[in-house]
């Protein structure tokens, strides 16, 4: 048993996974209590009257090829949220173990931990250094009861990418102690390589990827956890069978076709171009204090009067994210980069 399994909850180590119905799609299925006919509205390729593959091997293989990892290092999940939840439920005992988060950051890390009854240790990002991570402080707070450390890079909602070399050094330092989970939901917009290339040499590293952002599949809810095979094997015992729906599986296969990937590259280039254009324009708007540099598909913008900016955007038929309740972001809004027409409407509403 490796240390990656030893630090998990003993109940999960001992858990016997649910035994789902046998998966042999070439045979007539009279063993899973399904109806033999499709519904009238069913236009799927496989038929929604049948359960999807319990643990989708073909989807796993396709995603592993796309992300450049061995299939034993990948778990397909319902978006990154499910992977976050599975990690915390598998590694953190309620009332005993804890996770480290670095706010301001994606809120689901702390929410999932608190749902599980795990503690949340906060090591704030350093605003004065462009929301850089204090890696020394993270390491110093990683006491024996801390099982998971969550970093988001590029970070949501600040948009900055964390130093890759420092992340690798932290993963080495956590070897045998805790798992470092790096959320790369926005990595495509940074045009920097994923840390997944480091997985072979860094057992303490896990990487979250998603098709929701750069590949326009937010509604399909498909993400992937990339990690050591021992981590993946442990979480396979916990994830529900049939977690990824048949419609999502088919949507992913279509999204990975060459024509779809070419379209995604065109859309990515358009977002990067628009991000630079609206960042420059917003910086010239009266009432805008600061537009923070971004390597994501959104901008963190601070205003003299964020409420008035919200109201003006809303009057133009636009929703932007209100971050005023977040410590250190008292007059900040998060603005997603839209189409050129949508971005023009936003700029017009604020000028």
Secondary structure as UniProt FT lines:
FT   HELIX           3..6
FT   HELIX           10..14
FT   TURN            25..26
FT   TURN            40..41
FT   TURN            48..49
FT   HELIX           57..67
FT   HELIX           71..73
FT   STRAND          74..77
FT   HELIX           79..91
FT   TURN            94..96
FT   STRAND          98..101
FT   HELIX           108..116
FT   STRAND          119..122
FT   HELIX           127..129
FT   HELIX           135..141
FT   TURN            144..145
FT   STRAND          146..152
FT   TURN            156..158
FT   HELIX           164..173
FT   TURN            174..177
FT   STRAND          179..183
FT   TURN            185..186
FT   HELIX           187..190
FT   HELIX           195..201
FT   TURN            203..204
FT   STRAND          205..210
FT   TURN            214..215
FT   HELIX           218..220
FT   STRAND          223..226
FT   HELIX           229..236
FT   TURN            237..238
FT   TURN            241..242
FT   HELIX           246..255
FT   HELIX           258..283
FT   TURN            286..287
FT   STRAND          288..291
FT   STRAND          298..303
FT   HELIX           306..315
FT   TURN            316..317
FT   STRAND          321..322
FT   TURN            324..325
FT   TURN            327..328
FT   TURN            330..331
FT   STRAND          332..336
FT   HELIX           340..350
//
